[in-house]
Each structure stands twice: as C-alpha cells, then as structure tokens.
Amino acid sequence: MNSLKVGCLQLDLKKGNNFKLVEEEVLRFKEDNCDIIVLSELCVGGPGSGNSDFYLENFEQKFSALARTLKAWLIPGTFYTKEGNKTFNVAPIFNAKGEIVEKCKKNFPWLPYEKDVDLSNEACVFSYNGTVKIGVHICYDLWFPETSRALALKGAEVIINPTLTPTKDREIEQVMVQATAAQQQLFYVDINGAGEQGCGKSIVCNPDGEIMHKSDVGEDKFIVELDLHHVRDSRKNGIYGLGQPLKSFRDHKHFNKMYLEKDEEFLESLGPLIAKNEQNEK
C-alpha cells in the first residue's frame, strides 16, 4: 500500500443531536473511495458527559452500518461512554466490515472544563488492514508531546485527531500540529468542528511539518492522500535528508527508557543513525 486516502469532514454542527446531518454528509463520500473517513470530536452529541442519550452504545450499530455501506474505515468523531464507574471520551474505530477494532480513549480531558471525565494512560495505535499503523489523539492530547512520542514509538505513521475547539487558542493548535508532525516524522490529521461546536481551522501536515491542507472557519469537506513512502523515507533518511529525530530518540539510552511500550522491531527497521549519503554508499 503506497498511500492512504482520508476523507475529512469539518461540519457546520449544532450544539447537539447531529446524527442525521453526520450520516448524510458521510454518505456523500461513498463514491470517493476513501480508505478512512474522519469527523470531529463529539460531533454527534456535543460537549458534556451528563447526557447519556449520546453515549457511544446508542450509536454503535448505526455507524457500523454506515461503515459497511461505505466499504471504508470510519472514525465518527468521539463519544462519551461508561466503563464501570468511570466515564471516558472515546473515538471508536470501525473497519470496512463495520467491526469496532479499537476504542481509543482521550488521555487528557480538557480540565477543568471537561468535567466528570476520566483520564486514560493508553497510547492508542491501530493497524489499517495490516499496512499502516495509525495513532489517535483526541483534541487536548495534542498539547502533551509525550503522547505523540508514545504513538510514534509504537510505530504510528499517521496521527488522527478528532478535535472540538471553539476558542481563540485554535491557531496555537495549528502550530502544534506542524511541530508534532515534524518532531515525530509522521502525517498529522487534525479535524475540528464548525458552526456552534467549533471554530474550524482543521489542518493536515506531512512528516516535514509542511501544511497539506488548512481549513477556514466554516464548513469544509475535503480529501487528503497521504504518501506512505514519504513518511518511511523521512524516518530512514531524515527530514529533507537531514535531522532524524525518531532514530536519535531511539538511540538515547536515558530518554528511551522513559517509554515502556515500544515497537522495537519497527524502530530497528529504520536503520542506523547515519547521514543519507553514508547510507547510499552502503
């Protein structure tokens, strides 16, 4: 697999009860043959964990059917859900058969504003058809570089971040997406809501930190094709053939030990930390 085609929906959302709109807009991508379709955080029910009508269990079958109809993988934003006496903000990952392959939990709820939501310590990475590993952030997770490093060390070549930001710090987040993409040498897809839920400004960056797509404040439905050769070349030969931060971190005996969950086979496959011209001579 040489590329990943991602359908991105920055929708004009009401504060809540958006399922019909989401369903209609997702189905418009049916003829585009996307590999995976992504929506913004809490796009169906809106913020606030108190209303159980919009918990994940009430929508699993609906989005399962949508994924099967599309014959594509689907991340329909996020939902609150209960696990025992805890409440998490989770992004369900549906494959093209409509099966949930992962429920990725938000590590850092937006405290003190996102009340009564529990923290998670899971670095969520899933495999798309066994061809590319995709990590998941949820909104505020972006602000903590330790989380993106954890995803990269587990082999993620793409991070997808369903976001709900209605505040004036959105432009700071856009800068963070660029920085994260370059630091971790991966594609970063950050999809915000618009309308009553968010201020838009979704952004996609490549492993060199370059902007591939940048939305305005209004509704924006777009497709990006992620060249997987690009991310693999960047990690082996360096950004622009220069810095190789992932390999440098791998080889640092002290900092490397801070992360217990790593894909050692993947990290070794990147090859030695040498200049690109030296690699070409071998």
VENWO-V531536 format. One line per field, one symbol per residue. ss: DSSP state (H for helix, E for strand, L for the rest). psi: psi as a letter, one per 40 degrees, with the letter a starting at -180 (. if undefined). Layout:
# VENWO-V531536
ss->???
psi->???
This chain:
# VENWO-V531536
ss->LLEEEEEEEELEELLLLLHHHHHHHHHLLHHHLLLEEEELLLLLLLLLLLLHHHLHHHLHHHHHHHHHHHLLEEELLLEEEEELLEEEEEEEEELLLLLEEEEEELLLLLLLLLLLLLLLLLLLEEEELLLEEEEEEEHHHHHLHHHHHHHHHLLLLEEEEELLLLLLLHHHHHHHHHHHHHHHLLEEEEELLEELLLLLLLEEELLLLLEEEELLLLLEEEEEEEEHHHHHHHHHHLHHHLLLHHHHHHHLLLHHHHLLLLLHHHHHHLLLLLLHHHHHHL
psi->heihhhhhhgigiidifedddddddddeedeefidihhiihfddeiihedhedfiddeedddddddddddfiihgfaiiiihhbeihihihhhhaeeeiheihhihdgigiedgifhiiiehhhhihhfedhhhihihbeddegdddddddddeeheihhghigheieeddddddddddddddegihhhhhiiabediebfiihiieeeihdhhiadaihhihihhhdddddddddeihfebigddddddehddddeehdhigdddddeeiigiidddddd.
